[in-house]
Amino acid sequence: MKKLVVMKKASDDGSDKDSDETVKSGASKDGDDDDDDD
């Protein structure tokens, strides 16, 4: 859900495209950790 919001914001801003990439990487890592915990 959080990822979707970030993606939408980046798409709307457009200039934040680069920022979205960084956030995606962080979110992916966090998700992996959550999966491992589960």
N, C-alpha and C positions, 0 to 999 in steps of 0.2 A: 504494500500500500504506500509506504513512504517513498519507495522508488518511483512509483507512478507519479506522485505529486512532484517530485524533483524533476522528473522527465518533462512533465507538462510545463513547469516553470521555465525550464531551460528552453523549451520549444517556443514559449511565448516571448521570452527575452531574446532568444536567438544568440545574443552576444555571450550568454552564459553557456554556450555549447561546450567550450573547453572545460568549464567548471563542472558540467554534468559528467564529463568523462572521469574526472577525479572522484566525484561523489560516487559514481557507479562502482569504481574500483573498491572504494571503502565499503560500500554497501555489500558488495559481493563477499568481501572478507568477513564482514560481520555475519552475513547469512551463513557462511560456511561454519563459523564458530557456533552459531545457533544450532545448525544441523548436527554438529558433533555432540553438542550438549544433549540434544534430544536422543 
